[in-house]
Amino acid sequence: MKYLTAEEAKLFAEKWLPAWTGNDPELLAGFYSDDAFYLDPAIPDGVKGKAALIAYFIKLLAVNPDWVWTQIEGIPMKDGFLNKWLAEIPVGGKIMKIVGVCFVQLNDEGKIYRNEVYFDRSGLIREIMALKKTASQ
């Protein structure tokens, strides 16, 4: 059992979080172990294994190629850290700024074996629905 320091969490996040931008699912998946478990509000039951993770990342990153994720704070926990983050997500002509948390647990090779993402996406959904309503008028 290893606990990352706040500095180690920051260094990991500085490499990993930029991989969420730019629509490169293979690059992002490279941070995850072959048996990784991942969940976020869009897939509350999660996905298990790299093939399922890549399939999900292909869809997710394709609709969000320009979002930007930055770490606010890394809090040490078993095998990794709790990552408090800021996501800047372009929606229409606006940039939605969303703060959330995820926990990141790493195996002995430094690959993520568990990543669970939690945030309130209600504001984001409202903005997307308003755009769709405007587009259909």
C-alpha positions as CSV (number, residue, x, y, z in Angstrom):
1,M,0.0,0.0,0.0
2,K,1.5,3.3,-1.1
3,Y,0.3,6.8,-0.6
4,L,1.4,9.5,-3.1
5,T,2.5,12.8,-1.7
6,A,0.7,15.9,-2.8
7,E,3.8,16.7,-5.0
8,E,3.8,13.2,-6.6
9,A,0.0,13.6,-7.3
10,K,0.7,17.0,-8.9
11,L,3.5,15.6,-11.1
12,F,1.3,12.7,-12.2
13,A,-1.7,15.0,-12.9
14,E,0.5,17.3,-15.0
15,K,1.2,14.4,-17.4
16,W,-2.2,12.7,-17.3
17,L,-4.7,15.5,-17.4
18,P,-3.5,17.0,-20.7
19,A,-4.2,13.7,-22.3
20,W,-7.9,14.4,-21.8
21,T,-7.6,17.2,-24.4
22,G,-7.2,16.7,-28.1
23,N,-9.2,13.6,-28.9
24,D,-6.5,11.0,-28.6
25,P,-8.1,8.1,-26.8
26,E,-5.1,5.8,-27.2
27,L,-2.8,8.4,-25.5
28,L,-5.2,8.7,-22.6
29,A,-5.7,5.0,-22.3
30,G,-2.0,4.6,-22.1
31,F,-2.2,5.9,-18.5
32,Y,-4.5,3.0,-17.5
33,S,-3.7,-0.6,-16.7
34,D,-5.2,-3.4,-18.8
35,D,-7.7,-4.3,-16.1
36,A,-8.6,-0.7,-15.2
37,F,-12.0,0.2,-13.8
38,Y,-13.4,3.7,-14.7
39,L,-16.6,5.4,-14.0
40,D,-18.1,8.9,-14.4
41,P,-21.6,10.4,-14.2
42,A,-22.3,9.3,-17.8
43,I,-21.5,5.6,-17.0
44,P,-22.4,5.1,-13.3
45,D,-21.8,1.4,-13.5
46,G,-18.4,2.0,-15.0
47,V,-16.3,0.1,-17.5
48,K,-13.7,-2.6,-16.8
49,G,-10.7,-3.4,-19.0
50,K,-8.7,-1.4,-21.5
51,A,-10.8,-2.4,-24.5
52,A,-14.0,-1.1,-22.9
53,L,-12.2,2.0,-21.7
54,I,-10.8,2.8,-25.1
55,A,-14.3,2.3,-26.7
56,Y,-15.7,4.8,-24.1
57,F,-12.9,7.3,-24.5
58,I,-13.4,7.3,-28.3
59,K,-17.0,8.5,-27.9
60,L,-16.3,10.8,-25.0
61,L,-13.2,12.6,-26.4
62,A,-14.8,12.9,-29.9
63,V,-17.5,15.2,-28.5
64,N,-15.1,17.0,-26.1
65,P,-11.9,17.5,-28.1
66,D,-11.2,21.0,-26.7
67,W,-12.0,20.6,-23.0
68,V,-9.1,21.3,-20.6
69,W,-8.6,19.7,-17.2
70,T,-6.3,21.1,-14.5
71,Q,-5.6,19.9,-11.0
72,I,-6.6,22.2,-8.1
73,E,-5.4,19.9,-5.4
74,G,-4.1,16.3,-5.0
75,I,-4.9,14.7,-1.6
76,P,-3.0,11.5,-0.8
77,M,-5.0,8.2,-0.4
78,K,-4.3,4.5,-0.6
79,D,-2.5,3.7,-3.9
80,G,-2.9,7.2,-5.3
81,F,-4.7,10.4,-4.6
82,L,-8.0,12.2,-4.6
83,N,-7.8,14.7,-7.5
84,K,-9.8,17.9,-7.1
85,W,-9.9,19.3,-10.6
86,L,-11.2,22.1,-12.8
87,A,-12.6,21.3,-16.2
88,E,-13.1,24.1,-18.8
89,I,-15.6,22.7,-21.3
90,P,-16.6,24.6,-24.4
91,V,-20.4,24.6,-25.0
92,G,-21.6,26.7,-27.8
93,G,-19.8,30.0,-27.4
94,K,-19.3,29.6,-23.7
95,I,-16.7,28.0,-21.5
96,M,-18.3,26.1,-18.7
97,K,-16.1,25.9,-15.6
98,I,-16.8,22.8,-13.5
99,V,-15.1,21.7,-10.3
100,G,-15.2,18.1,-9.3
101,V,-13.2,15.2,-7.8
102,C,-12.0,11.9,-8.8
103,F,-9.9,9.3,-7.1
104,V,-7.0,7.8,-8.9
105,Q,-5.4,4.6,-7.8
106,L,-2.2,3.4,-9.3
107,N,-0.6,-0.1,-9.6
108,D,3.0,-0.9,-9.1
109,E,3.8,0.1,-12.7
110,G,2.3,3.6,-12.2
111,K,-0.8,2.8,-14.3
112,I,-4.3,3.8,-13.2
113,Y,-6.2,0.7,-12.1
114,R,-9.2,2.6,-10.7
115,N,-10.5,6.0,-11.6
116,E,-13.9,7.2,-10.4
117,V,-15.1,10.7,-11.4
118,Y,-17.7,12.7,-9.5
119,F,-19.2,16.1,-10.3
120,D,-22.5,17.9,-10.6
121,R,-23.2,18.0,-14.3
122,S,-26.6,19.6,-14.1
123,G,-25.4,23.1,-15.3
124,L,-23.6,21.5,-18.2
125,I,-26.7,19.5,-19.2
126,R,-28.9,22.7,-19.0
127,E,-26.5,24.5,-21.2
128,I,-26.4,21.7,-23.8
129,M,-30.2,21.4,-23.8
130,A,-30.6,25.2,-24.3
131,L,-28.3,25.0,-27.3
132,K,-30.3,22.1,-28.8
133,K,-33.5,24.1,-28.2
134,T,-32.1,27.2,-29.9
135,A,-30.8,25.1,-32.8
136,S,-34.2,23.5,-33.4
137,Q,-36.0,26.8,-33.6
